Amino acid sequence: MKRIVLFTCLILLSGCALIETLKDSGSSGSAASLWSDVPKMMGMERSQATLPGPLRLLIYPYMKGMMGEIASSREDTGNWDTLVFSVPKSKPAEALAFYNSQRMSSYGWAPAQGGNYKELGNGNFLCGFIKSDGKKKAGLAIVISPDSQTGGTLLFFLRNEIDTTSSGQQGSSGWSQITRELQNSVKKNP
């Protein structure tokens, strides 16, 4: 019985730690502005909106899948950055049309995992793009959501960059951070 309780606690704690690593905060990184290799829609404004919890839980495995073998064979899963923008005068369909494979390829991105937007329900969509220059691999997930406050669109950009020239065993992001948090939680609450 104790093992079941401990296992349940570990799963709950790992979910909490995972959500913390994906917040739009300094712990995972929050870029100051949209990256130069990502096109900007007209009317985009920085937003304080947060990605809903269930969507956060979907993004990490999606990004890890996009990054492929490089991410799965490493303890350090690279640098994560998040940005959120509102486009008050735009509907989600316009953002879907704007961030298409053709436009993104002109910025050096290739479609990931089929290249099509996946509908996540409630008007939310997800698509991913990847790029590699031999020294680093980058993944970009874009979540497009209706903005209930403005009637427009929210754009969540999540970017993961991995240095492919290092072994990736150093650093404090990704699973290594989650593992340490779990170990510390178990030590505090035996």
Number of C-alpha atoms within 10 A of each C-alpha: 6 7 8 9 9 13 12 12 15 16 12 13 17 17 14 15 19 18 17 15 22 22 20 22 14 12 14 19 18 17 16 10 11 15 12 8 11 16 14 13 15 9 11 17 14 15 14 11 16 13 20 8 11 9 14 17 16 12 18 19 11 18 23 16 16 22 23 12 10 18 22 12 12 18 19 21 26 25 17 25 22 25 25 24 22 25 23 18 13 20 17 21 14 12 18 17 10 15 19 15 19 12 14 18 15 12 14 14 21 19 21 21 15 10 14 15 19 13 13 14 8 8 12 18 20 21 23 26 24 23 19 16 9 9 10 14 18 21 26 26 22 22 25 27 24 22 19 10 11 13 15 16 25 31 27 22 19 23 24 23 20 22 18 16 9 11 12 17 12 13 13 16 17 22 17 17 18 21 14 13 16 20 12 11 14 14 9 8 6 6
